[in-house]
Amino acid sequence: MLTSRNKNIVRTVSALCLISVSAPALAAGQAASFQVSMDTVWLVTAAALVFFMQAGFALLEGGMVRSKNTVNVIMKNYVDACVGSIVFWLIGYGLMFGANHSGWFGTDHFLLGNAEHMDYSLLLFQTMFAATCVTIASGAMAERTRYESYLLGAIGITAIIYPVYGSWAWGSLYTGSGWLKQMGFIDFAGSTVVHSIGGWVALAGIMVLGPRLGRFDADGRARPIPGHNLTLVALGGFILWLGWFGFNGGSTAAAVPSIGLINLNTHLAAASGAVGAMATMWLGRRPILMTTTVNGSIGGLVAITAGCATMEPMFAVITGLVAGLVLVGGEAFLQWLRLDDVVGAVPVHAFCGAWGTLAAGLFKTGDLFNPTQVTVQFIGVAAGFLWAFPLSLLMYYAIDKTIGLRAGTLDEQRGLDFTEHSEIGYPEFQTAVTHDK
């Protein structure tokens, strides 16, 4: 018969045996839980960085327009993030990432609720991407677009144009897969999915709108219309650069070691984009413009977004340098076509995004210059254009013929700050426009 002391010894030994057996399983469970927590912290932090890019766009666009249109541009950047976020939660997320059995669009996870915690983190992160895409058209169409018409277009972009193409390339997070994704299309963080789609929308917008008053003379020669505050442009460029570390690095959706390479490539491409733009201006015997240099760095960021996780740093530099050349050439091409893009959004996002998507196929680590991969990349670029541009052209044309897309001539001359919002950005210096309508 066991004594009280012996019973205690037996219980202790049994407990130690149980702990020794369950300790590995317990440790594994704790490690998995810790990893999920770390992934969540990184994803939410990256989402905040991407959201901060809205401030970068607002400053860059606000500085590149004339002072009489500053409030209008900032309002567009501010409110399209608000409206776009709600619309993406309602419709866009489900179309983009819901169960995709057809390969064309998602069919569930609309109005996401009662979901797993990581689903909420992914929705938050992807909402910031949607806001980035929709705001690209804002700067291109600045200084002559009616405010409510712009917001109506922003709803169309966030609800349909952006998420449907995104479902082809990135969907689904649950069941099924997009047809481009099945082909092996590489677009890690969205050179085409986010930026080229936004750029093709912007191209359609400026074609329907027409140029600003006085942008081209009777012979078609471009007249410069300088922005009112280039300090804001440079600050906006720096903020966008910072936010891009969350944009690209956060696309891992996990706290993993590859973030270091991704963000190094991001930084090198941005620096190379600025150098490439300056070199192109210098070789063309053009003034070395600060605005074009900043756009060159953003073009480098756009270009590397597709392949930042799948190429070595040397090729990130090449991608950025070529993006600088594409940016400068693209600006000249639009002027030759007499298309008025106030901030250079089409060359930066559409053209550099297309180049970067092709570069992701050309420079894929371990599979350089594979013609099959490059062909898939080309199909993805072409599909993005053939989807976004015609649909956006139809959307803006319909808006123009119903409620009107372009502001009136007198409103454009007086500035959209006062005529659209009854506010002005610099009241001490704009007393001439504060009289009653």
C-alpha positions in Angstrom: 0.0 0.0 0.0 1.4 3.4 -1.1 2.1 5.9 1.7 1.1 9.5 1.3 4.6 10.4 0.4 4.9 7.7 -2.2 1.6 8.8 -3.8 3.0 12.3 -4.1 6.2 10.9 -5.8 4.1 8.9 -8.2 2.0 12.0 -9.1 5.1 14.1 -9.7 6.8 11.5 -11.9 3.5 11.1 -13.9 3.3 14.9 -14.4 6.9 15.1 -15.5 6.3 12.2 -18.0 3.2 14.0 -19.3 5.1 17.3 -19.7 8.0 15.5 -21.5 5.7 13.9 -23.9 3.5 17.0 -24.6 6.3 19.6 -24.6 7.3 19.3 -28.3 3.7 19.6 -29.3 3.1 22.5 -27.0 6.3 24.3 -28.2 5.2 23.7 -31.9 1.8 25.2 -31.2 3.2 28.2 -29.4 5.7 28.8 -32.3 2.9 28.6 -34.8 0.8 31.0 -32.8 3.8 33.4 -32.4 4.4 33.2 -36.2 0.8 34.1 -37.0 1.1 37.1 -34.6 4.3 38.2 -36.2 2.8 37.9 -39.7 -0.2 39.9 -38.5 1.9 42.7 -37.0 4.0 43.0 -40.2 1.0 42.9 -42.5 -0.9 45.6 -40.5 2.3 47.8 -40.3 2.8 47.4 -44.1 -0.8 48.4 -44.6 -0.2 51.6 -42.6 2.8 52.3 -44.8 0.8 51.8 -48.0 -2.0 54.1 -46.6 0.7 56.7 -46.0 1.3 56.7 -49.7 -2.0 58.5 -50.1 -0.4 61.5 -48.4 2.5 61.2 -50.8 0.2 61.3 -53.8 -1.7 64.2 -52.3 1.5 66.2 -51.8 3.0 65.4 -55.2 -0.2 66.1 -57.1 -1.0 69.2 -55.0 2.4 70.6 -55.7 2.2 69.9 -59.4 -1.1 71.8 -60.0 -1.6 75.6 -59.8 -2.5 77.0 -56.4 -6.2 77.5 -57.5 -6.7 73.8 -57.7 -4.8 72.5 -54.7 -7.8 71.8 -52.5 -9.6 70.0 -55.3 -6.7 67.6 -55.9 -6.2 66.9 -52.2 -9.9 66.3 -51.7 -9.8 63.8 -54.5 -7.0 61.9 -52.9 -8.6 62.1 -49.5 -12.1 61.1 -50.4 -11.3 58.4 -53.1 -9.5 56.5 -50.3 -12.6 56.8 -48.1 -15.2 55.9 -50.8 -12.9 53.3 -52.4 -12.3 51.5 -49.1 -16.0 51.1 -48.5 -16.7 49.9 -52.1 -13.8 47.5 -52.0 -15.1 45.9 -48.8 -18.6 45.7 -50.2 -17.8 44.4 -53.7 -14.1 44.5 -54.8 -12.5 42.1 -52.3 -15.0 39.4 -53.1 -14.6 39.8 -56.9 -10.8 39.9 -56.5 -10.1 37.2 -53.9 -13.3 35.2 -53.4 -13.7 31.7 -54.6 -12.8 31.8 -58.3 -13.9 28.6 -60.0 -14.2 30.1 -63.5 -10.8 31.8 -63.5 -12.4 35.2 -64.2 -13.7 36.6 -60.9 -14.5 35.7 -57.3 -18.0 34.8 -56.2 -18.0 35.1 -52.4 -16.5 37.0 -49.4 -18.4 40.2 -50.2 -19.0 42.4 -47.1 -16.5 40.3 -45.2 -17.5 39.5 -41.7 -17.4 36.5 -39.3 -14.1 35.6 -40.8 -10.7 34.4 -39.6 -8.4 37.1 -38.1 -5.9 36.8 -40.9 -8.7 37.4 -43.4 -9.3 40.8 -41.8 -5.6 41.6 -42.0 -5.5 40.7 -45.7 -8.6 42.8 -46.4 -7.0 45.8 -44.7 -3.8 45.4 -46.7 -5.5 44.9 -50.0 -7.9 47.8 -49.4 -4.8 50.1 -49.4 -3.8 48.6 -52.7 -7.2 49.4 -54.1 -6.9 53.0 -52.8 -3.5 53.3 -54.5 -4.9 52.1 -57.9 -7.9 54.4 -57.8 -6.0 57.6 -57.0 -3.6 57.3 -59.9 -6.1 58.9 -62.3 -6.5 61.8 -60.0 -3.3 63.6 -60.9 -3.6 62.9 -64.6 -7.1 64.4 -64.8 -6.3 67.3 -62.5 -7.5 71.0 -63.0 -10.4 70.3 -65.3 -12.5 67.4 -63.9 -15.8 67.8 -62.0 -15.5 66.5 -58.5 -18.6 64.3 -58.3 -17.8 62.9 -61.8 -14.4 61.9 -60.6 -15.8 60.2 -57.6 -18.3 58.3 -59.7 -15.4 57.0 -61.8 -13.5 56.1 -58.6 -16.4 53.8 -57.6 -16.3 52.1 -61.0 -12.6 51.5 -60.7 -12.7 50.1 -57.2 -15.8 48.0 -57.7 -15.1 46.5 -61.1 -12.1 47.5 -63.1 -9.4 46.9 -60.6 -10.7 43.8 -58.7 -11.7 41.8 -61.8 -8.2 42.1 -63.4 -6.7 41.4 -59.9 -8.7 38.2 -59.8 -7.1 37.0 -63.0 -3.6 37.6 -61.7 -3.8 37.1 -57.9 -7.2 35.3 -57.1 -8.2 33.4 -55.2 -7.2 33.4 -51.6 -9.7 30.6 -50.9 -10.8 28.2 -53.7 -9.9 28.3 -57.4 -7.4 30.4 -59.3 -7.3 33.2 -61.8 -6.5 32.3 -65.4 -3.3 34.4 -65.5 -2.2 33.0 -62.2 -2.6 29.5 -63.6 -0.3 30.4 -66.5 2.5 31.4 -64.1 2.1 35.1 -64.5 4.6 37.0 -62.2 3.4 40.2 -60.7 4.5 40.0 -57.1 3.1 43.3 -55.8 1.3 44.8 -58.7 3.3 46.6 -61.5 0.4 45.7 -63.7 -2.4 44.7 -61.3 -2.2 48.0 -59.5 -0.2 50.5 -61.4 -0.7 49.7 -65.1 -4.4 49.3 -64.5 -4.5 52.7 -62.8 -2.4 54.2 -65.6 -4.6 52.8 -68.4 -7.7 54.3 -66.5 -5.8 57.6 -66.4 -5.1 57.5 -70.1 -8.8 56.9 -70.9 -9.7 59.8 -68.6 -7.4 62.4 -70.2 -8.5 61.3 -73.7 -12.2 61.9 -72.9 -11.4 65.2 -71.0 -9.1 66.8 -73.4 -6.2 69.1 -72.4 -6.4 72.0 -70.0 -7.1 75.5 -71.4 -3.9 76.9 -72.9 -1.9 73.6 -72.6 -1.2 73.5 -76.4 -1.0 76.3 -78.8 -2.8 76.5 -82.2 0.1 74.6 -83.8 0.0 71.8 -81.2 3.1 72.9 -79.4 3.0 72.2 -75.7 3.0 75.2 -73.3 4.4 74.5 -69.8 1.9 75.0 -67.0 4.2 74.8 -63.9 3.0 73.6 -60.6 2.7 76.0 -57.7 4.9 74.3 -55.1 7.7 71.9 -56.1 8.8 71.5 -52.5 5.6 69.5 -52.0 6.4 67.4 -55.0 9.7 66.4 -53.6 8.2 65.6 -50.2 5.5 63.6 -51.8 8.1 61.6 -53.7 10.0 60.8 -50.5 6.8 59.7 -48.8 5.8 57.5 -51.7 9.3 55.9 -51.6 8.9 55.2 -47.9 5.4 53.7 -48.4 6.7 51.4 -51.1 8.7 49.4 -48.5 5.3 48.4 -47.1 3.8 48.0 -50.6 6.3 45.5 -51.8 7.6 44.1 -48.5 4.1 43.6 -47.2 3.1 41.6 -50.2 4.8 38.6 -48.6 1.8 38.6 -46.3 4.2 37.1 -43.7 7.2 38.1 -41.6 9.8 36.2 -43.6 13.5 36.7 -44.3 12.9 37.5 -48.0 11.6 41.0 -47.0 15.2 42.2 -46.9 15.9 41.4 -50.6 12.5 42.7 -51.6 13.0 46.1 -50.0 16.6 46.3 -51.1 15.5 45.8 -54.7 12.8 48.3 -54.2 15.2 50.9 -53.0 17.8 50.3 -55.7 15.2 50.5 -58.5 13.9 53.8 -57.1 17.4 55.3 -57.0 18.2 53.9 -60.5 14.9 55.3 -61.9 15.9 58.8 -60.8 19.4 58.3 -62.3 18.0 56.9 -65.5 15.6 59.9 -65.9 18.5 62.4 -65.3 20.8 60.6 -67.7 18.1 60.6 -70.4 17.4 64.3 -69.9 21.2 65.0 -70.0 21.8 63.0 -73.2 18.8 64.7 -74.8 20.3 68.1 -73.9 17.2 68.9 -71.9 17.1 70.8 -68.5 17.5 68.4 -65.6 14.1 68.9 -64.1 13.4 68.0 -60.5 9.8 67.0 -61.2 10.9 64.5 -63.9 13.7 63.2 -61.6 11.1 62.5 -58.8 8.8 60.9 -61.4 11.8 58.8 -62.5 12.3 57.4 -59.0 8.5 56.6 -58.8 8.8 55.0 -62.2 11.6 52.8 -60.9 9.4 51.9 -57.9 6.5 51.0 -60.2 8.7 48.9 -62.4 10.3 46.8 -59.7 7.0 46.0 -58.0 6.4 43.0 -60.2 9.8 41.3 -59.8 11.1 42.6 -56.5 10.9 39.1 -55.0 12.3 37.1 -57.9 15.3 39.0 -59.2 18.8 39.8 -58.0 19.8 43.4 -57.0 21.9 43.9 -60.2 18.7 43.3 -62.3 16.7 45.6 -60.0 19.2 48.4 -60.9 18.7 47.6 -64.6 15.0 47.6 -64.2 15.1 51.0 -62.6 17.4 52.6 -65.1 15.3 51.5 -68.0 12.2 52.8 -66.2 13.8 56.2 -66.0 14.3 56.1 -69.8 10.7 54.9 -70.3 9.4 57.7 -68.1 11.1 60.5 -70.0 10.2 59.0 -73.4 6.7 58.4 -72.3 6.2 62.0 -71.3 7.5 63.2 -74.7 5.2 60.7 -76.5 2.1 62.0 -74.7 3.0 65.6 -75.6 3.4 64.5 -79.2 -0.1 63.1 -79.1 -1.4 66.3 -77.4 -2.5 64.4 -74.4 -2.4 66.5 -71.2 -1.3 64.4 -68.2 -0.7 66.9 -65.4 1.5 64.8 -63.2 2.9 62.2 -65.6 0.7 59.4 -64.2 0.4 57.5 -67.5 4.2 57.2 -68.2 5.0 56.5 -64.5 2.3 53.9 -63.9 1.1 52.5 -67.2 4.3 52.5 -69.2 6.8 51.8 -66.4 4.4 49.2 -65.0 4.3 47.4 -68.3 8.1 47.5 -68.6 8.5 46.2 -65.0 6.1 43.3 -65.6 8.1 42.2 -68.7 11.3 42.7 -66.7 10.0 40.3 -64.0 10.0 37.6 -66.7 13.3 38.6 -68.3 15.3 38.7 -65.0 13.7 35.9 -63.0 16.4 34.3 -60.8 17.4 30.9 -62.0 15.4 31.2 -65.2 16.8 34.3 -67.0 15.4 35.3 -70.4 13.1 32.4 -70.6 10.9 33.2 -73.7 8.0 31.2 -72.4 7.9 33.2 -69.2 8.3 36.5 -71.1 5.4 35.5 -73.3 3.2 34.9 -70.3 4.2 38.3 -69.0 3.4 40.0 -72.3 0.0 38.3 -72.3 -0.6 39.7 -68.8 0.4 43.2 -69.8 -1.8 43.0 -72.9 -4.8 41.6 -71.0 -4.5 44.5 -68.5 -4.6 47.1 -71.3 -7.4 45.4 -73.2 -9.5 45.1 -70.0 -8.9 48.5 -68.3 -8.5 51.0 -71.1 -11.6 50.2 -73.2 -13.8 49.8 -70.2 -12.5 53.0 -68.6 -13.0 54.8 -71.9 -16.6 53.7 -72.0 -17.1 54.6 -68.3 -15.8 58.1 -68.7 -17.6 58.7 -72.0 -20.9 57.7 -70.3 -20.2 60.0 -67.3 -19.3 62.8 -69.7 -22.6 62.3 -71.7 -24.8 62.1 -68.7 -23.7 64.3 -65.8 -20.6 65.8 -67.4 -17.0 65.0 -66.8 -15.3 68.3 -67.5 -15.7 71.5 -65.5 -17.0 74.5 -67.3 -14.6 77.0 -68.9 -15.2 79.7 -66.4 -14.8 77.3 -63.5 -11.5 76.1 -64.9 -10.2 79.6 -65.3 -11.2 80.6 -61.7 -9.9 77.3 -60.2 -11.7 74.3 -59.0 -11.0 74.9 -55.3 -13.6 77.7 -55.1 -16.0 76.6 -57.8 -16.2 72.9 -56.6 -15.6 73.3 -52.9 -16.1 77.0 -51.9 -12.6 76.9 -50.3 -9.2 78.1 -51.4 -5.8 76.8 -50.3 -4.1 80.2 -50.0 -6.6 82.8 -49.0 -4.1 85.6 -48.3 -2.9 85.5 -52.0 -6.1 84.5 -53.8 -8.5 87.4 -52.9 -9.6 87.8 -56.5 -11.5 84.5 -56.5 -13.4 84.8 -53.2 -16.2 86.9 -54.6 -19.6 85.3 -54.8 -20.4 83.0 -57.7 
